[in-house]
Amino acid sequence: MPPIRNARTTLARTSPTEVRLSSHLQDEAINPYESKIQHLENYISELHTFIDNSGQRPGNSLYPVQSVISFLNAILDVPQTIAAVLDSQPGSALILSFQLHAKVRKAYEKLDEQIVDQWCGITSDDFIEAMAKFIPSAKRLSRLPEGPELAFDLLVELGENSYGHLEEPHGCGEGRPHLYHELDEAMLQVAKCMDWKTDLASENIARLEKTADFLMGFGIDGYAVMCLRYLTQLQYQA
């Protein structure tokens, strides 16, 4: 039977160099996992915040339908880490597209219902500013599988909802050409990622030209210039 070693005696015989080496080896073993642990802690914290904002925490008093509506409103503003998980799910592009279209309509109606008379102060500038806020979300949608066509349709809808009531005497603002240019750039970027068919290109050209002609009648030119040029070239090449 081997002799039983005294732990204290063994520790006392361990040299300082061996202790430092052992500590160094432990650090090397633990360090690779520290960043992963920190990442998980941040992810869980963001997830708790997201759940709180969406009304999905257990025990929440919202009715099921209200919870869903609250969830849809919050899901567009989720942290990047959570958005990556949501976007990786099957059918995520269609779900996100539905949510974004609903948010666009809500944003438009919120402005539209405030127009009660010529002194309300709501002009075309307010509409384009509201619609431009959805451009980053449209770009996010375009990066998903089957997302480019849905994202392009959304961007065209943003343009169609970007001017409010220009035909009213009080409806025309000062113009926001930089925002229309930003919208045009986003359209062009997404259009270049799409597999265009002749009928789809013709349909969207007609939609873009209709909005462009209407805006030009009120002195707002430059709408979708780059995108229209690109789609027209595709038609000639077909």
N, C-alpha and C positions, 0 to 999 in steps of 0.2 A: 504494500500500500504506500503510495507516494506521500512524502511529508506534507503536512498542511502549512502553507505559507501565511505568515502574518501580514495583513494588508498594510498596516502602518509601517512595518519594517520594509516592505517592498516600495512603498511610496517614498520613504526616507532615503532609500538607495537610488531613487530616480534622479538623474542629474538635471540641472536647470535647462541644459540644451535639449534634453529629451522632452521635458515639459513644454518648452516653446515649440518644438517640432510637432508634438501631439496637438497643441492648440492650433498651429498653422494648418495641419491636415484637417482638423475639424472645421475651420473657417472655409477651407477650399471645398469641403463637402456641402456646407450649408449655403454659401454665397449664391450658387446658381438658382436656389429656390427662393431666396429673399425677394427678388424682383417679381417672381410669379405670385408670391403671397401678397405683395403690395398691390399687384394688378388685380388680384381677386378681391382684395379688400375694397379697392376703389370701385370695382364693378358692382359689388354687393351694395355699396353705399349709393351708387347711382341708380341701381335697380329699386332700392327702397324709396328713393325720391320719386322715381317714375311711377311706382305703384301708388304712392300717396297722392300724387297729382292726378292720376287717372281714376281715382275712386275705386280701386280694386282691392284695397287692403281688407283682409277678413274683418268682419264686424262693421263694415261701412254701411250706413243706413240708406244709401241710394237704392232705388228700385232697379231691377235688372236692366230695363231699357235706358234709364238715366245713366247707369254705370257704363253701358256700351257707348252712349253718346259722349260721355266724359272721356272715355278711353280713346275714342276716335279723335277727339280734339287734342288730346295730349300726345298722341303717338307721333305726330309730325315733328314735335320738338324734343324727341328723346335724345339722350346723350349718344355720342357716336358709337360707343361700345355696344349699347343696346340696339341701336339702329342696324348695326352689322348683323346681329343675331336675327332681328325681325326680317331683314332683307334677304336672308339666306333661306327663308322658308318657302315651300312650294306655293306658287301663285302670289308671291309677295308683290310683284309689279302691278297686277290687276287690283289688289287690295289697296295699295298705296295710291294708285290712280283714282280709284273711287273716293278715297278720303280727301285727296287734293281737290278734286272737282267739287266736292261738297263744301270744302273750306272756301274755295273761290266764290261759289255762289253766295255763301254766307257773308263773305267780306263785301261783295257787291251790294247785296240787299241791305246790309247795315248802313252803307253810305246812302243808298237810294232812298231809304225810308226817312233819312234826315232832311231830304230836300222838300221842304214844305212851302217855301216861298223864295223870292229872289234875295232875301237877306240872310239866308241860312249859311252862306259862306262856303258851301260845297261846290267845287269846280272840277273840271277834267283833270287837273293836277292831282287832286286827292285820289281819283280812281287809278291813274297810272302808278302812283306811289304805292297804293294798296296791292295792285297786281304784281308789281316788281318784286315784292317781298316773297313771292312764290317761285321766283326763278331758281334759287338754290335747290329747292325741293324738286323742281322739274329736272334739274341736272342729276340729282340723286336718283330719281326714277329712271332716267335714261341709262344709267349704269347697270341696271338690273337686267337679267335675261328677259327678253320680250318687252323690255322697257322703252326703247327708243321711239317706237311708233306712238305709244301711249303718252310719252313725254312731249312729243311734237304736237300732238293734238291738244294737250294741256296748254302749251305755250301759245298756240293759235287762239285758244279760248281766252287766255290772259289779254291778248291784243284786242279781242272783240269786246272785252269788258273794261277796257282801259280809258275810256273817254267820257262815260256818263251821259250827260244831257247837253251836248254841245249846241243842239238846235235851240236851246233856251237862251234868252238874252244874258242870263247870269251864269250860264254853265261853262263858259270858256275861260280857262285859266291862262297862265303865262306860258304854258308849255314846258315839257320836261324832255327835251331831245336826248339827253344823256341816258335817260331810262328807256326810251324807245330804242336807242342804239344798243343798250345792254340786252334788251329783249331780242333784237335782231341777231346779235352775236350768238345768243343761246340757241335760237332757232337754227341758225346755220350750223353750229357745232353738232346739234342733234341730227339735223338732216343728213349730214355727211356720214352718220353711223347707220343709216337706214337703207334697207333694200327697197328701192322705189319701183313701183309699177306705174305704167302710164296713166291709168285712171286715178290712182291715188295722188300722183303729182298734179294732175289737172284739177282735181277736186280741191286740193290745198292751195293751188295758185289762185283759183277763183275766190276762195275764202280770204286769202291775204290781200288780193287786189281790191275786193269789196271794201275791206276795212281801210286800206290805204287811200282809196278814192274818197271815202267819206271824210277821213281826217284831213286830206289835202284841201277839201272844200272849206275847211275852217282854219287854213293856214298852218296845219301841222303836217309837214312833209318828212320824207325819209323813213316812213314806216316799212319795215321788213325789206328794205332795198337789197341787202346782200343775199338774203334767203330767196327772194323772188328771182334774182339773177341766177342763182345756183339751180333752182328748180326749172327755170326756163331752159337753161343749158342742157339739163338732163332730158327734157322733152325733145330738143333738137337732135340729141345724140341717139334717142331711142329709134 
